[in-house]
Amino acid sequence: MLSRKTLKLIGCGNYCRSCILTSNNCKTLTSVKFGTSRSSSLHCPLALTFSKLRYQKAGMCSGFQIGRNCSSKSQNRPVVTTTMDEEELKHFQALAKSWWDETGDFEALHAMNKLRVPFIRDGLVDQNDIVESDGLPLKDLTIVDVGSGGGILSEPLARLGAFVIGLDPVEESTTIAQLHLKEDPRVQCRVKYINGSVEDLASTESEKFDAVVASEVVEHVADLVSFVESCCKLLKPGGSLFITTMNKTVLSKSLAVFAAEKVFKIVPEGTHDWEKFVPPEDLKVILENNNMDVKMIHGMLYLPVFREWKWVKDTSINYALHAVKIDPTDVADDRL
Ligand SMILES: C[S@@+](CC[C@H](N)C(=O)[O-])C[C@H]1O[C@@H](n2cnc3c(N)ncnc32)[C@H](O)[C@@H]1O
């Protein structure tokens, strides 16, 4: 079990007044990893069951290191690997240093923020009937950014007031993401990065979050159905899931894979495996099987010459989706 002293190291300052994580020194925070399962109460959104998380400096194995399970210290810990594709994770491990190079390997993801950040903000504002007054429309909402990489999307969501858990199985990425937080004091205490898998988080933090975001991730997972199921499980009833991904069409094979990787070099070669792309109709069925109501599907198009994304009607290459977890109490009310 973590000592109180260790817990102080991972405290989240002002947002944790009522919990045992009372340190205001969030500069000492590093990315945290999952440890053993243990029940705990959630005092503040970012105090996310810290009794189950181990401070990295303690030198514990996470159970999620790429390509192998961990040594003796984690022997009793369940290692769940269902959604993680080892080759994919190695690919992102190799690219981890480039996350914050805005004209480098992840340029298209940086550019996508112009569409996806407002998409998520507006979806949450509508869904939660938020009346904004202070420039922080997502104030007090808790979001899990699944597959957060270097934090390109986690940070702007935190700047809108949300508490964001950035979750990624690649340790190099969560480390880079954590370091980058230092550059903006406004987000330092609103974002926590966790090195781990969505299925593990979902096994202990069911129905805890207002929103889950999986942007450009589902096309990289080993088991789409389990991945989506875990994302949905994390949501409170009425919570929102936002996904951006690629459709599985002839056009996406020629443009999003061939042209993007070999001609325009928008993303490094080998980034995408077309076989894993997901038609929106299939994603909708998986979501409906998880008690989700799909509210919106929008097409997106990248214009390499302008290095910009545009909303388009056509969903045959890229698309963004917003779904909401059906609240059983609303269904019961409707029946009255
Ligand atoms: C294309 S990047 C997107 C990063 C981030 N969402 C963004 O848009 O800026 C895909 C990310 O998904 C992560 N990833 C791959 N498989 C995953 C899985 N099974 N569960 C969670 N994240 C995964 C990778 O490590 C990588 O950081």
PDBQT file of the ligand as one rigid body, heavy atoms in Angstrom, charges set to zero:
ROOT
HETATM    1  C1  LIG A 401      -2.652   8.135 -33.389  1.00  0.00    +0.000 C 
HETATM    2  S1  LIG A 401      -2.288   8.190 -31.702  1.00  0.00    +0.000 S 
HETATM    3  C2  LIG A 401      -3.529   9.316 -31.102  1.00  0.00    +0.000 C 
HETATM    4  C3  LIG A 401      -3.075  10.064 -29.884  1.00  0.00    +0.000 C 
HETATM    5  C4  LIG A 401      -4.109  11.051 -29.320  1.00  0.00    +0.000 C 
HETATM    6  N1  LIG A 401      -5.387  10.440 -29.097  1.00  0.00    +0.000 N 
HETATM    7  C5  LIG A 401      -4.262  12.221 -30.239  1.00  0.00    +0.000 C 
HETATM    8  O1  LIG A 401      -5.156  12.196 -31.069  1.00  0.00    +0.000 OA
HETATM    9  O2  LIG A 401      -3.475  13.152 -30.141  1.00  0.00    +0.000 OA
HETATM   10  C6  LIG A 401      -2.874   6.634 -31.110  1.00  0.00    +0.000 C 
HETATM   11  C7  LIG A 401      -2.593   6.418 -29.632  1.00  0.00    +0.000 C 
HETATM   12  O3  LIG A 401      -3.341   5.268 -29.215  1.00  0.00    +0.000 OA
HETATM   13  C8  LIG A 401      -2.558   4.558 -28.289  1.00  0.00    +0.000 C 
HETATM   14  N2  LIG A 401      -3.064   3.194 -28.264  1.00  0.00    +0.000 N 
HETATM   15  C9  LIG A 401      -2.811   2.174 -29.112  1.00  0.00    +0.000 A 
HETATM   16  N3  LIG A 401      -3.452   1.066 -28.718  1.00  0.00    +0.000 NA
HETATM   17  C10 LIG A 401      -4.145   1.407 -27.617  1.00  0.00    +0.000 A 
HETATM   18  C11 LIG A 401      -5.022   0.695 -26.739  1.00  0.00    +0.000 A 
HETATM   19  N4  LIG A 401      -5.304  -0.584 -26.938  1.00  0.00    +0.000 N 
HETATM   20  N5  LIG A 401      -5.556   1.360 -25.709  1.00  0.00    +0.000 NA
HETATM   21  C12 LIG A 401      -5.291   2.665 -25.502  1.00  0.00    +0.000 A 
HETATM   22  N6  LIG A 401      -4.460   3.378 -26.290  1.00  0.00    +0.000 NA
HETATM   23  C13 LIG A 401      -3.902   2.754 -27.334  1.00  0.00    +0.000 A 
HETATM   24  C14 LIG A 401      -1.155   4.684 -28.811  1.00  0.00    +0.000 C 
HETATM   25  O4  LIG A 401      -0.196   4.407 -27.827  1.00  0.00    +0.000 OA
HETATM   26  C15 LIG A 401      -1.152   6.116 -29.299  1.00  0.00    +0.000 C 
HETATM   27  O5  LIG A 401      -0.718   6.990 -28.289  1.00  0.00    +0.000 OA
ENDROOT
TORSDOF 0
